[in-house]
Amino acid sequence: MRANYRFFAALTTSVFLVCVTTSFALDMRQIEKVRNKGVLDDGDFRVIDSFVAQAVQELLQTTDFTSIANTRSTILANSTSATGSAAAQYTQQFSESAYKHIASGMAEARQLTPEDRRLKIITNLLILADSLADPRLTDLALEMANNHSTVVRYWAVHAVTNQSITERLNSGGAASLGTVEKITDSLKTLATEETSCEIIVQIAEFAAATKAPQGQELLVQIADRRISQYTDWTVDCELLDATICKLLSDRVLSTKAGRSDVARRFAQLYSCVIQRYVKGKNSLDKTRKQQLASVLIETEQACISKLLRIPQSVIRKAIERNDVSALTAEHNRLLGGLTGTGALAKELKFDYGKTGDGVKLTSPLELPMPPKLVTSR
């Protein structure tokens, strides 16, 4: 599942403006012969390696960024054999060559000046790695995941979390599990510090899509961070939580292991969104309130209705009528409050943790009142 919104268009414009067709210097004659062969020999492997090396150098040395997207497309188009009989041989050699030459290309790109050129080259190498969707390349992408440039971090994370990579890792064996563990460990560290909502949503979607248990741990960690940000009134990009809530509720419906932990995070995060909407009614600006309302209505329809197996619309109607009392009452009915355990906790059999005396908490954490006027960032 991919989020139906993206905030990142402005940041990637400089990358995608280069996507125009023009001529380039790659020699295609030898690689086309090899792609059409039925059986490959050592000489053919050298041709593949030479092609990849030349293509990466083309990316590194270009001063005409109007051609770089075309170069990437040509590399991708020649990443597989044109004949089925040599496919495995060709793919393995191309993968090995891609890793070797992209790794050396990254090392060379780090030394380039000025910074604008350096970042463009690194970004395009990451986009190439992303397009190839080769698990072997994930190590190279992760090395750039802490870069100071948001665009570089975006493509570094995208290269290890895109749908093709996730599907290949989910269908793999022990080696794939090791790769998933390495990716999730890196993303756990990144998710604690990342400020870009566009990157966080990629991490969350990967966490939800991977079959490895580390994915669920990562998704819960992301939810915990969002909850903490709601609690201290530092949360941003509230629309993101429509996606986070959907991912959590889908996981509740699809798993047994740790189900109550995931359900607790879903309920607490949704409660935080409702409480922020109610308590921030006189301090949040119009844009933030609209975003919160969208999250509340979308989550009620897409998640609450499925979790309780009954169509729900009370929250939507309360928001349309601007009825804070009705919204608060529905929050307590669904999630718990002074009146007792909520419908979700009864249905999904979870609680909100325990007090110091070991008593189960039946209502979500309460947000403090906003410290001061909060405006859009």
Residue pairs with C-beta under 8 A, 6 or more apart in sequence:
1 205
1 208
1 209
1 246
1 247
1 250
2 163
2 205
3 201
3 205
3 243
5 239
6 198
7 197
7 198
7 237
8 154
8 196
8 198
11 150
11 151
11 154
11 198
12 151
12 154
14 120
14 151
15 120
15 123
15 124
15 127
15 151
15 155
16 69
18 65
18 66
18 67
18 68
18 69
19 69
20 66
20 69
20 70
21 70
22 64
22 66
22 67
22 70
23 67
24 58
24 67
24 70
24 71
24 74
25 58
26 51
26 54
26 55
26 58
26 71
26 74
27 51
27 54
28 74
28 78
30 47
30 50
30 51
31 47
31 48
31 51
31 78
32 78
33 47
34 40
34 44
34 47
34 48
34 90
35 78
35 80
35 81
35 82
35 83
35 90
36 82
36 83
37 44
37 83
37 86
38 83
38 85
38 86
39 85
39 86
39 89
40 86
40 89
40 90
40 93
45 89
45 93
48 90
48 93
48 94
48 97
49 93
49 96
49 97
49 100
49 101
51 78
51 97
52 75
52 94
52 97
52 98
52 100
52 101
53 97
53 101
55 71
55 74
55 75
55 101
56 101
56 102
56 104
56 105
56 125
57 105
58 71
59 68
59 71
59 72
59 105
59 121
59 124
59 125
59 128
60 105
60 108
60 109
60 112
60 121
62 68
62 71
65 120
68 124
69 124
72 124
72 127
72 128
72 131
75 128
75 132
76 128
76 131
76 132
78 94
79 91
79 94
79 98
79 132
80 87
80 90
80 91
80 94
81 87
81 89
81 90
81 91
95 134
95 136
96 136
98 129
98 132
98 134
98 136
98 137
99 134
99 136
99 137
99 140
102 125
102 128
102 129
102 137
102 140
103 140
105 125
106 122
106 125
106 140
106 143
106 144
109 118
109 121
109 122
109 125
110 118
110 122
111 118
112 118
112 121
119 149
119 151
119 152
122 144
122 147
122 152
123 149
123 151
123 152
123 155
126 141
126 144
126 152
126 155
126 156
126 158
126 159
127 155
127 159
129 137
129 140
129 141
129 159
130 141
130 155
130 158
130 159
130 162
133 162
133 164
133 165
133 168
135 165
135 168
135 169
135 172
135 176
135 179
137 159
138 159
138 160
138 165
138 179
138 182
138 183
139 182
141 155
141 156
141 157
141 159
141 160
142 156
142 160
142 182
142 183
142 186
143 156
144 152
144 153
144 155
144 156
145 153
145 156
145 157
145 160
145 186
145 187
145 190
146 153
146 190
147 153
147 156
150 196
150 199
153 190
153 194
153 196
153 199
154 196
154 198
154 199
154 202
157 187
157 190
157 199
157 202
157 203
158 202
159 165
160 183
160 186
160 187
160 206
161 183
161 187
161 202
161 203
161 205
161 206
163 209
166 206
166 209
166 210
168 176
169 176
169 179
169 180
169 183
169 210
169 212
170 176
170 209
170 210
170 211
172 179
177 212
180 210
180 212
180 214
180 215
181 212
181 214
183 206
184 207
184 210
184 212
184 214
184 215
184 217
184 218
185 214
187 203
187 206
187 207
187 218
188 217
188 218
188 221
190 199
190 203
191 200
191 203
191 218
191 221
191 222
191 225
192 221
192 225
194 200
194 203
195 236
197 236
197 237
197 239
197 240
200 222
200 237
200 240
201 240
201 243
203 218
203 222
204 218
204 219
204 222
204 243
204 244
204 247
205 243
205 247
206 215
206 218
207 215
207 216
207 218
207 219
207 222
207 247
208 215
208 219
208 247
208 250
208 251
209 215
213 257
216 251
216 255
216 257
216 258
216 262
219 247
219 248
219 251
219 262
220 258
220 261
220 262
220 265
222 244
223 244
223 248
223 265
223 266
223 268
223 269
224 265
226 235
226 240
226 241
226 244
226 269
226 272
227 265
227 268
227 269
227 272
227 365
229 235
229 236
230 269
230 272
230 273
230 275
230 276
230 367
231 272
231 365
231 367
231 368
233 276
233 367
233 368
233 370
233 371
233 374
235 276
236 377
238 273
238 276
238 288
238 291
238 292
238 295
239 291
239 294
239 295
241 269
241 273
241 295
241 299
242 294
242 295
242 298
242 299
244 269
245 266
245 269
245 270
245 273
245 295
245 299
245 303
246 298
246 299
246 302
246 303
248 262
248 263
248 265
248 266
248 269
248 303
249 266
249 299
249 302
249 303
249 306
249 307
251 262
252 259
252 262
252 263
252 266
252 307
252 348
253 306
253 307
255 262
259 348
259 350
260 348
260 349
260 350
260 351
261 350
263 344
263 345
263 348
263 350
264 350
264 351
264 352
264 353
266 303
267 335
267 336
267 342
267 344
267 345
267 350
267 352
267 364
268 352
268 364
268 365
270 299
270 303
270 304
270 335
271 331
271 335
271 364
271 365
272 364
272 365
272 367
273 292
273 295
273 296
273 299
274 296
274 315
274 327
274 328
274 331
274 335
275 331
275 366
275 367
276 284
276 292
276 367
277 289
277 292
277 293
277 296
277 327
278 324
278 327
278 328
278 331
279 367
279 369
279 370
280 288
280 289
280 292
280 370
280 374
281 289
281 324
283 370
283 372
283 373
283 374
284 292
284 370
284 374
284 375
285 374
285 375
285 376
287 376
288 374
288 375
288 376
293 319
296 315
296 316
296 319
297 315
297 316
297 319
300 312
300 313
300 314
300 315
300 316
301 312
301 313
301 316
304 312
304 315
304 334
304 344
305 311
305 312
307 344
307 347
307 348
308 343
308 344
308 347
314 326
314 330
315 327
315 330
317 323
317 326
318 324
318 326
318 327
318 330
319 327
331 337
332 338
332 339
332 342
332 363
333 339
333 342
333 343
334 342
334 343
334 344
335 342
335 344
335 345
335 363
335 364
336 342
336 344
336 345
336 352
336 362
336 363
336 364
337 363
338 363
340 362
341 362
342 362
342 363
344 350
345 351
345 352
345 362
351 360
351 361
351 362
352 360
352 361
352 362
352 363
352 364
352 365
353 360
353 361
354 360
354 361
355 361
